[in-house]
């Protein structure tokens, strides 16, 4: 008797599943691709460069959280994560760099926040920061997370 009741319940549920009882919100939006993560070596400017003009026209301030990179546009923000410690910092790109051995040169303050002053050069991952994360308390952590995909069709 219990088996027959469960079979009937299953049949009723499955019959309704094929019907379009829930209104559709239209075709699923295009899948958002996460920005590419760039891996490489990072160094930092010494305090001796303080006051010199950067490519953006700003003066270098070792206490600011800025960086030089040839891979990102001037004025953009990137999240930089140190691989050994997973410490992370968001920096503004305000200068260009000429050497090819490293992917980014950080201000001294950014290097302090990553805990890399003693080592000088360290392995990092860098990802462009989306505009909606600029100023967010957890921007650095969120920048490295894959995007969430919500599907309106199908349950």
C-alpha positions, -999 to 999 in steps of 0.1 A, spaced: 0 0 0 28 24 9 46 16 -23 15 22 -44 10 56 -27 46 66 -32 44 55 -69 13 76 -73 29 106 -56 60 103 -78 39 100 -110 19 132 -101 51 151 -93 68 140 -125 38 148 -147 39 184 -135 76 187 -139 73 187 -177 47 214 -177 58 250 -178 40 259 -146 66 286 -136 69 316 -159 103 319 -176 124 350 -174 137 345 -209 169 330 -222 198 326 -197 221 356 -198 255 351 -214 279 335 -190 303 360 -174 339 350 -176 361 358 -147 390 382 -154 423 364 -161 446 360 -131 481 370 -139 509 353 -119 544 365 -116 569 383 -94 564 415 -75 589 440 -61 584 474 -45 598 509 -49 622 521 -22 614 552 -3 642 570 -22 618 574 -51 593 594 -30 583 627 -46 593 617 -82 567 620 -109 549 588 -121 535 581 -155 501 593 -144 515 627 -134 511 620 -97 541 622 -74 552 588 -59 543 586 -22 557 555 -4 528 558 21 501 555 -6 488 522 -19 498 524 -56 518 504 -81 535 504 -114 526 479 -141 528 476 -179 499 452 -181 471 473 -167 458 508 -177 469 538 -157 442 547 -132 428 511 -129 426 492 -97 440 456 -92 439 431 -64 473 417 -56 476 385 -36 509 371 -22 510 334 -28 529 323 3 507 341 28 475 347 8 477 383 21 459 407 -3 459 444 -12 440 465 -37 463 490 -54 458 518 -80 481 516 -110 497 550 -114 530 543 -131 546 521 -158 576 498 -154 603 489 -179 617 456 -167 602 423 -179 612 401 -149 583 413 -127 547 419 -133 542 447 -108 562 472 -86 543 481 -55 546 512 -33 563 505 0 530 507 19 514 481 -4 545 459 1 542 463 39 505 452 38 516 421 18 543 413 43 570 413 17 595 440 29 620 414 42 620 393 11 620 422 -15 606 401 -44 578 376 -40 554 355 -61 519 371 -65 487 368 -84 470 399 -98 434 404 -111 418 436 -124 393 449 -99 357 454 -113 343 489 -107 316 476 -85 342 463 -60 362 495 -57 359 507 -21 343 474 -9 356 462 25 362 427 11 372 437 -25 405 418 -25 390 385 -15 359 389 -37 381 398 -68 396 364 -68 363 345 -64 346 331 -95 314 348 -106 281 333 -94 259 321 -122 222 323 -116 199 306 -140 163 317 -143 152 288 -165 147 253 -150 145 243 -114 
